[in-house]
Amino acid sequence: MEQNLYRPNKVGIPLFMIGAVIGFVLFLSTFLQDTEAIVFSALVSGQKTLTSLSCPEIITPQEVGTVRAKIHNPTDKTQYRSVRTHISQGYLTYKREHYEHYYLDPGETQQVSWEVYPEDAAYGYVILAKVYLFPQKPLPSYVGACGILVLDVPYLTGSQIVSIVAATSFIFMGIGYRRYVTHNQPLLGRKRGLAVNMVVIAVTVTLAIGTMLLESWYLGLVFFIFTIILLAESVFFFTMS
């Protein structure tokens, strides 16, 4: 009787883990392409990170992507800012270069953008972009980098692919968790431990996917390491329970 009360029924766990892996793969694909973008034009570095830089995570061969950044003048004087952009051209070592110059009034913010094309993809699968904002006293230099995955998927746009994959991950995790909880009442002992573990995994995967929108490589690195450890520990925990 006690064994049945505390021993978990693993119904729902495989479905939940499939959803978690799908979400992790989505996050991993964007994290790896941003990592490649950092080493692209490796000699270009800045004093601070250009946090306003944004790129689409995925585009298809039928799309034109747009790399965007915002330039801000926080001073009380007009500032002359120069921007240099590198975009891959088929290989890591080939790139096209853009130079732009802007006069910014005190407190002014200006958005700048560059179009990227599927044929820009290094080795046919990832477009790499690096933006460097030259220093102008008293303002420091800034640098930002991002990668855009090119997927040949018919009838869908890159944003639709991201939305569908993310939604599939959330749905699988949600259904799997609900099935587990339904078949393991009351949640006591190891049953409760597994349920808590599933919640932690779901929250971690959701936050990891959210880092894609923040374009923060360092935050992505933290979630990458934490998620790897958590998923490995969870597989062992689920197997032994």
C-alpha positions in Angstrom: 0.0 0.0 0.0 2.8 2.4 1.0 4.7 1.5 -2.2 1.7 2.4 -4.4 1.2 5.6 -2.5 4.7 7.0 -2.9 6.0 5.2 -6.0 5.5 7.5 -9.1 3.5 6.5 -12.2 5.7 7.7 -15.1 2.7 8.4 -17.4 3.3 11.8 -19.0 7.0 12.0 -18.4 8.1 10.9 -21.9 5.8 13.5 -23.5 7.1 16.1 -21.1 10.7 15.4 -21.9 10.1 15.5 -25.6 8.7 19.0 -25.2 11.6 20.0 -23.0 14.1 18.7 -25.6 12.3 20.5 -28.4 12.5 23.8 -26.5 16.2 23.2 -25.6 17.1 22.5 -29.3 15.4 25.8 -30.3 17.3 27.7 -27.7 20.6 25.8 -28.6 20.3 26.7 -32.3 20.1 30.4 -31.6 22.8 30.3 -28.9 25.3 28.5 -31.2 24.7 30.8 -34.1 25.2 33.9 -31.8 28.4 32.2 -30.5 29.7 31.9 -34.1 28.8 35.6 -34.7 31.0 36.6 -31.7 34.1 35.0 -33.3 33.2 36.5 -36.7 35.5 39.5 -37.3 37.2 38.5 -34.1 39.6 41.5 -34.2 36.7 43.9 -33.8 36.0 44.6 -30.1 34.4 47.4 -28.2 34.4 48.8 -24.7 30.8 48.0 -24.1 28.1 45.6 -25.5 25.7 47.1 -28.0 22.6 45.8 -26.3 20.2 47.4 -28.7 21.3 45.1 -31.6 18.5 42.8 -32.7 18.3 40.1 -35.5 15.6 37.6 -36.5 16.5 34.1 -35.1 15.5 32.3 -38.3 14.8 33.3 -41.9 13.9 31.1 -44.9 15.4 31.3 -48.4 12.4 33.3 -49.6 12.9 36.1 -46.9 15.0 39.1 -46.5 16.2 39.7 -42.9 16.9 42.9 -41.1 19.6 43.6 -38.6 18.7 46.6 -36.4 20.4 48.7 -33.7 19.6 51.9 -31.9 22.2 54.6 -31.4 21.6 57.0 -28.5 23.2 60.3 -27.5 22.8 60.6 -23.7 24.9 63.9 -23.6 23.8 67.5 -23.7 25.8 68.1 -26.9 25.4 67.1 -30.5 27.4 64.0 -31.2 28.9 62.6 -34.4 28.8 58.8 -34.4 30.3 56.4 -36.9 29.0 52.8 -37.3 30.8 50.0 -39.1 29.0 46.7 -39.9 30.3 43.4 -41.1 28.0 40.8 -42.6 29.1 37.4 -43.8 29.2 36.5 -47.5 29.0 32.8 -47.8 32.0 32.1 -45.6 33.3 33.1 -42.2 36.3 34.8 -43.8 34.3 36.7 -46.4 32.3 39.7 -45.5 30.8 42.9 -46.8 31.4 46.1 -44.9 29.1 49.1 -44.4 30.0 52.5 -43.0 27.5 55.0 -41.8 27.8 58.4 -40.0 25.1 60.1 -38.0 24.7 63.4 -36.2 22.6 63.0 -33.0 21.1 65.9 -31.1 21.2 65.8 -27.3 19.0 63.0 -26.0 18.3 61.7 -29.6 17.9 58.0 -30.4 18.2 56.9 -34.0 17.5 53.4 -35.3 19.7 52.0 -38.0 19.3 48.8 -40.0 20.9 46.6 -42.6 19.2 44.1 -44.9 20.6 40.5 -45.0 19.9 37.8 -47.6 19.9 34.0 -47.5 22.9 34.0 -49.9 24.9 35.8 -47.1 24.8 32.7 -45.0 28.2 31.3 -44.1 28.4 27.7 -45.5 24.7 28.0 -46.4 23.2 27.9 -42.9 23.9 31.0 -40.8 24.2 34.7 -41.5 26.7 36.5 -39.2 26.6 40.2 -38.4 28.8 42.3 -36.2 28.1 46.0 -35.6 30.8 48.4 -34.2 30.0 51.9 -32.9 33.1 54.0 -32.9 34.0 55.9 -29.7 33.3 59.6 -29.5 34.4 61.4 -26.3 32.9 61.2 -23.8 31.1 58.1 -25.2 32.8 54.7 -25.4 32.8 52.2 -28.3 30.2 49.6 -28.5 30.1 46.2 -30.3 27.3 43.7 -30.9 27.0 40.5 -32.8 24.3 38.1 -33.8 23.6 35.1 -36.0 20.6 34.3 -38.2 19.8 30.7 -39.0 18.7 30.0 -42.6 16.2 27.1 -42.8 14.7 25.9 -46.1 11.2 25.2 -44.9 8.4 25.8 -47.5 5.3 27.9 -46.8 6.5 29.3 -43.5 8.5 32.4 -42.4 11.3 32.3 -39.9 9.2 33.9 -37.2 6.4 31.4 -37.8 8.9 28.5 -37.4 10.1 29.9 -34.1 6.5 30.4 -32.9 5.4 26.9 -33.9 8.5 25.1 -32.4 8.2 27.1 -29.1 4.4 26.4 -28.9 5.0 22.7 -29.6 7.5 22.6 -26.7 5.1 24.4 -24.3 2.2 22.2 -25.3 4.1 18.9 -24.9 5.5 20.0 -21.6 2.1 21.1 -20.4 0.2 18.0 -21.5 3.0 15.7 -20.1 2.9 17.5 -16.7 -0.8 17.4 -16.5 -1.0 13.7 -17.3 1.7 13.0 -14.7 -0.1 14.9 -12.0 -3.4 13.4 -12.8 -2.1 9.8 -12.5 -0.1 10.5 -9.4 -2.5 11.8 -6.8 -1.8 12.4 -4.0 1.6 14.0 -4.8 3.7 12.6 -2.0 7.3 11.4 -1.6 9.0 10.8 -4.9 5.9 11.7 -6.8 6.1 15.2 -5.4 9.8 15.3 -6.1 9.3 14.4 -9.8 6.6 17.0 -10.1 8.8 19.8 -8.7 11.6 18.7 -11.0 9.3 18.9 -14.0 8.2 22.5 -13.0 11.9 23.5 -12.7 12.7 22.1 -16.1 9.7 23.8 -17.7 10.5 27.2 -16.2 14.2 26.9 -17.2 13.4 25.9 -20.8 10.9 28.8 -21.0 13.4 31.3 -19.7 16.1 30.0 -22.0 13.8 30.5 -25.0 13.1 34.0 -23.7 16.8 34.9 -23.8 16.6 34.7 -27.6 14.6 37.9 -27.5 17.1 39.6 -25.3 20.1 39.0 -27.6 22.3 38.5 -24.6 25.0 35.9 -25.2 26.3 35.9 -21.7 22.8 35.2 -20.3 22.3 32.6 -22.9 25.6 30.9 -21.8 24.3 30.7 -18.2 21.1 29.1 -19.3 22.9 26.8 -21.7 25.1 25.4 -18.9 22.3 25.2 -16.3 19.9 23.5 -18.8 22.4 20.9 -19.8 23.1 20.0 -16.1 19.4 20.1 -15.3 18.3 17.9 -18.2 21.1 15.3 -17.5 20.2 15.2 -13.8 16.5 14.9 -14.7 17.0 12.0 -17.1 18.9 10.2 -14.3 16.2 11.1 -11.7 13.3 10.0 -13.9 15.1 6.7 -14.8 15.9 5.8 -11.2 12.5 6.8 -9.8 
